[in-house]
Amino acid sequence: MAKLLTAPMMGKCIACYSCMLACAREVMKSFSPSVAAIQIRTRGGYQSKLAADICRGCRVPPCAEACSYSALVPRKGGGVRLIEKKCNGCGDCIKACPVEYIRMHPETNKPIMCIHCGTCAKFCPHDVIRLEEVED
């Protein structure tokens, strides 16, 4: 079984950014939430609602197909695994992402990719984010 992050309860999100801080600290080894693989943002407008920018775990990931260097390897059940030493930072994966999730790490110039570990879900105090098992 593969694991996939979902945010089915965004209406309960209070923008505490605990998920972003946990991902940055525990996974990315940084104190900057800007490098977290999950980003909570406002959708704008009057009485704006919040949205979670997370990897959707595409079963046939366009980002991996766009990578000429085989740096993004599709995972069973969806999503990709980044092989950093193969990545040259060209950004083709960013252009290929259908949900505009991928962005570059400002220091490494490599894509910031979710590994679907569930750290963000574990630290969400309102159970907004979930790590769910999906069939391969």
C-alpha positions as CSV (number, residue, x, y, z in Angstrom):
1,M,0.0,0.0,0.0
2,A,1.2,3.5,-0.9
3,K,0.6,6.6,1.3
4,L,-1.0,9.8,0.0
5,L,-1.6,13.1,1.8
6,T,-5.0,14.7,1.6
7,A,-6.6,17.8,3.1
8,P,-10.3,17.0,3.2
9,M,-11.1,19.3,6.1
10,M,-9.6,22.6,5.0
11,G,-12.6,24.4,6.6
12,K,-11.2,23.5,10.0
13,C,-7.7,24.9,9.2
14,I,-6.8,27.9,11.4
15,A,-3.5,28.7,9.6
16,C,-1.3,27.8,12.6
17,Y,1.3,26.5,10.1
18,S,2.2,23.6,12.4
19,C,2.2,21.3,9.4
20,M,4.6,23.6,7.5
21,L,6.9,24.0,10.5
22,A,7.0,20.3,11.2
23,C,7.8,19.4,7.6
24,A,10.5,22.1,7.5
25,R,12.1,21.0,10.8
26,E,11.7,17.2,10.7
27,V,11.9,16.4,7.0
28,M,13.8,19.3,5.3
29,K,16.1,20.0,8.4
30,S,15.4,23.7,8.2
31,F,13.8,26.2,10.5
32,S,12.2,28.0,7.5
33,P,8.6,27.1,6.7
34,S,9.2,28.4,3.2
35,V,11.1,25.1,2.3
36,A,8.3,22.9,3.6
37,A,6.8,20.4,1.1
38,I,3.4,21.6,2.2
39,Q,2.3,25.2,2.0
40,I,-0.8,26.7,3.6
41,R,-2.1,29.7,1.8
42,T,-5.1,31.9,1.4
43,R,-7.2,31.6,-1.7
44,G,-7.8,35.4,-1.6
45,G,-10.9,37.5,-1.7
46,Y,-13.4,38.6,0.9
47,Q,-13.7,36.0,3.7
48,S,-10.9,34.2,2.1
49,K,-10.6,30.5,2.7
50,L,-7.4,28.5,3.1
51,A,-5.9,26.0,0.7
52,A,-3.1,23.4,1.2
53,D,-0.6,23.1,-1.6
54,I,0.5,19.5,-1.4
55,C,1.6,16.9,-3.9
56,R,-1.5,15.1,-5.2
57,G,0.5,11.8,-5.8
58,C,-0.3,11.5,-9.5
59,R,-0.4,7.8,-10.5
60,V,1.3,8.8,-13.8
61,P,3.3,11.8,-12.6
62,P,3.8,14.4,-15.4
63,C,6.8,15.8,-13.4
64,A,8.6,12.5,-13.7
65,E,7.8,12.3,-17.4
66,A,9.1,15.8,-18.0
67,C,12.5,15.1,-16.2
68,S,15.1,14.5,-18.9
69,Y,17.6,13.4,-16.2
70,S,15.5,10.7,-14.5
71,A,15.8,12.5,-11.2
72,L,12.1,12.0,-10.4
73,V,11.1,8.3,-10.1
74,P,7.4,7.4,-9.9
75,R,6.5,5.6,-6.6
76,K,4.1,2.8,-6.4
77,G,0.6,4.2,-5.7
78,G,1.5,7.7,-7.0
79,G,3.9,10.5,-6.4
80,V,7.6,10.6,-7.1
81,R,10.9,10.1,-5.3
82,L,13.6,12.7,-6.0
83,I,17.2,11.5,-6.7
84,E,19.0,14.7,-5.9
85,K,22.3,13.8,-7.5
86,K,20.6,13.3,-10.9
87,C,18.8,16.7,-10.7
88,N,20.4,19.6,-12.4
89,G,17.7,22.1,-11.4
90,C,16.3,22.8,-14.9
91,G,12.8,23.3,-13.6
92,D,11.0,21.2,-16.2
93,C,9.2,19.4,-13.4
94,I,7.7,22.7,-12.2
95,K,6.3,23.5,-15.6
96,A,4.8,19.9,-15.9
97,C,3.0,19.8,-12.5
98,P,-0.7,20.1,-13.2
99,V,-1.5,21.6,-9.8
100,E,1.6,24.0,-9.7
101,Y,2.8,22.4,-6.5
102,I,6.5,22.1,-7.2
103,R,8.9,24.9,-6.5
104,M,12.7,25.1,-6.1
105,H,14.6,25.1,-2.9
106,P,16.3,28.6,-2.7
107,E,19.6,27.1,-1.5
108,T,20.0,23.8,-3.3
109,N,18.1,24.8,-6.6
110,K,16.5,21.3,-6.4
111,P,12.7,20.8,-6.4
112,I,11.0,20.6,-3.0
113,M,9.1,17.3,-3.1
114,C,6.7,15.7,-0.6
115,I,7.8,12.2,0.4
116,H,4.3,11.4,1.8
117,C,5.8,10.6,5.2
118,G,2.8,12.0,7.2
119,T,4.9,14.4,9.4
120,C,2.6,17.3,8.6
121,A,-0.5,15.3,9.4
122,K,0.9,14.2,12.7
123,F,1.5,17.8,13.8
124,C,-1.9,19.2,12.6
125,P,-3.9,20.0,15.7
126,H,-7.2,19.9,14.0
127,D,-6.9,16.8,11.8
128,V,-7.1,18.9,8.6
129,I,-4.4,16.8,6.8
130,R,-4.5,13.1,6.6
131,L,-2.1,10.4,5.5
132,E,-4.2,7.7,3.8
133,E,-3.3,4.3,2.4
134,V,-4.1,3.9,-1.3
135,E,-3.9,0.7,-3.4
136,D,-0.9,0.4,-5.6
